[in-house]
Amino acid sequence: MKTPTIDWTSQHEASRQRSVAGGGKPGLARMEQLAGKSGREILEAMMSGELPYPPMNETMNMTLLEVGTGCVLFQGIPLLQHYNPLGTVHGGWFATLLDSALGCAVQTTLPAGRSYSTAELSINIVRPASHKTGPLRAVGTVIHIGRQIATAEARIEDEKGKLYAHATTTCFVFDVPAAV
């Protein structure tokens, strides 16, 4: 999912505006809004504003930019509010961006009535980031989808392709319980 040369900050803002224009806001979707939708359809509905997007996206200054089957692209722009006491972006910010890309990549492969939960997350941060770093992108790609277990990998890179972090996950895949 390499995007042609465009201004990443503008694309980030355009994606947020498209969601808001479609009625999107942070929140939680109701089960009846999700019923009958595949994992990919749910993510696409969040991107268009048909469904609410996770409130944490605003806290972490990140957004889902692209969705394909078995792959997704998130972008985050680290801010001062994401700093640790050492003066760089906290590892939790990297973990959140990576976990989102990993899990959503798995989600794109799931049919209606199936969901997932992260069972294991392994992260390697190879370079510090700051608010001066600018936009960072996390591409998540599925490695394996089984009936109960899925695995995926993701990388965070800057506009020049410089690696900041990479991760893998194992997800537990399950049937969504019927509404009571």
Steps between C-alpha positions, in 0.01 A plus 500: 500500500757755394321827434639713214684815601241731657497722804440258787372769736242613243387143439464445876282811534296420187423154637380645830289761321342235274395300804355804678320615183338156482367548853791322670597578856681315775294242681392139509287332236190315616479126427208554260719741298765229462265207429543352154820696426835334433805629684611694194152652455506618863835676451387657174181624674717663769713668234192639321337622821211252486624346825679672790876464516688407821533798740864403556578610143465861611706449816780336304469733195470209258264402223424208273585605144468187287340156524564197280437132557769391744664841522439848641680832520486721808671834544587669824662833569678501837439806717649632823208340691642159395840556665661291771713653779813457284376752243404266215179335386385239753522135401127470564433732206697269270326197653155650443570588138647156432230307689233690303663417166554136596152439634321685222699306237360182657153657522494564123501124438212411732149429375188639667448342841871449575730716710844488659698596807873555534657203681867597458678817388876525442648841423848621410560875506818562303508882491357773724242746372406853601242761401755613241502158333178574315252240382577133548319218324424150618425239237346183640497178296349162578739205510251221583126469557365182653172405660615606851842661459626779274843660476609831347801730471536878481764767452510870587692715253539869424451671162854407393446130580709511820394225741395605853338183633369161395275244663320169474180378658303186566124551516228272630218479241146418618130514419321811622250395768137536396320802642298422810 
